[in-house]
């Protein structure tokens, strides 16, 4: 299925946000996920299914000084 991640169209198998994060090798501890302009809490990632045409923004926060 086709979804849009950070403004880029990508092909992705059906699944949940948690599965997508794992496939992409992202660190969940510093990640914020916005799905169709709604921030999804990390505890909901396992139960939030992705559908064709969904728009995701994956934002990682990095500390520094």
NUGU-906367 format. One record per residue (C-alpha): residue in three letters; x, y, z; chain; residue number from 1. Coordinates in Angstrom, 3 decimals, always signed. Example, Ala and Ser with C-alpha at 12.3 -4.5 7.8 and 13.67 -1.06 7.14 Angstrom:
! NUGU-906367
REC   aa        xx        yy        zz  ch    i
REC  Ala   +12.300    -4.500    +7.800   A    1
REC  Ser   +13.670    -1.060    +7.140   A    2
***
This chain:
! NUGU-906367
REC   aa        xx        yy        zz  ch    i
REC  Unk    +0.000    +0.000    +0.000   A    1
REC  Unk    +1.066    +3.573    -0.532   A    2
REC  Unk    +1.507    +5.951    +2.427   A    3
REC  Unk    +3.207    +9.314    +2.801   A    4
REC  Unk    +5.990    +9.597    +5.371   A    5
REC  Unk    +7.508   +13.018    +6.029   A    6
REC  Unk    +6.226   +14.234    +2.665   A    7
REC  Unk    +7.601   +11.278    +0.668   A    8
REC  Unk    +5.415    +8.595    -0.895   A    9
REC  Unk    +6.474    +5.103    +0.187   A   10
REC  Unk    +5.256    +1.560    -0.331   A   11
REC  Unk    +4.529    -0.243    +2.915   A   12
REC  Unk    +2.927    -3.560    +3.812   A   13
REC  Unk    -0.251    -3.311    +5.908   A   14
REC  Unk    +0.428    -3.104    +9.621   A   15
REC  Unk    +0.514    -0.896   +12.687   A   16
REC  Unk    +2.547    +2.168   +13.550   A   17
REC  Unk    +4.666    +0.009   +15.898   A   18
REC  Unk    +5.500    -2.378   +13.046   A   19
REC  Unk    +6.448    +0.526   +10.764   A   20
REC  Unk    +8.738    +2.039   +13.419   A   21
REC  Unk   +10.443    -1.343   +13.893   A   22
REC  Unk   +10.850    -1.900   +10.122   A   23
REC  Unk   +12.443    +1.525    +9.752   A   24
REC  Unk   +14.819    +0.864   +12.674   A   25
REC  Unk   +13.756    +3.999   +14.536   A   26
REC  Unk   +14.281    +4.511   +18.274   A   27
REC  Unk   +10.785    +4.724   +19.790   A   28
REC  Unk   +12.007    +6.497   +22.943   A   29
REC  Unk   +12.757    +9.738   +21.102   A   30
REC  Unk   +10.077    +9.521   +18.414   A   31
REC  Unk    +6.814   +11.416   +17.983   A   32
REC  Unk    +4.332   +10.086   +15.405   A   33
REC  Unk    +1.683   +12.242   +13.770   A   34
REC  Unk    -0.918   +10.365   +11.708   A   35
REC  Unk    -3.188   +12.435    +9.476   A   36
REC  Unk    -2.455   +15.562   +11.566   A   37
REC  Unk    -3.127   +13.838   +14.909   A   38
REC  Unk    -0.345   +12.949   +17.345   A   39
REC  Unk    -0.588    +9.278   +18.302   A   40
REC  Unk    +0.576    +8.359   +21.813   A   41
REC  Unk    +3.205    +5.652   +21.935   A   42
REC  Unk    +0.916    +3.336   +23.906   A   43
REC  Unk    -1.489    +3.388   +20.931   A   44
REC  Unk    +1.100    +2.440   +18.279   A   45
REC  Unk    +0.451    -1.313   +18.662   A   46
REC  Unk    -3.263    -0.923   +17.969   A   47
REC  Unk    -3.246    +1.865   +15.357   A   48
REC  Unk    -3.443    +0.332   +11.890   A   49
REC  Unk    -2.172    +2.139    +8.826   A   50
REC  Unk    -4.296    +2.476    +5.691   A   51
REC  Unk    -3.443    +3.350    +2.105   A   52
REC  Unk    -3.149    +7.104    +1.697   A   53
REC  Unk    -2.272    +7.798    +5.342   A   54
REC  Unk    +0.051   +10.736    +5.971   A   55
REC  Unk    +2.642   +10.282    +8.711   A   56
REC  Unk    +5.176   +12.635   +10.175   A   57
REC  Unk    +7.919   +10.873   +12.127   A   58
REC  Unk    +9.819   +13.315   +14.325   A   59
REC  Unk   +12.933   +12.324   +16.287   A   60
REC  Unk   +14.262   +14.506   +19.067   A   61
REC  Unk   +17.984   +14.636   +19.770   A   62
REC  Unk   +19.455   +16.277   +22.833   A   63
REC  Unk   +22.562   +18.370   +22.600   A   64
REC  Unk   +24.299   +21.363   +23.942   A   65
***
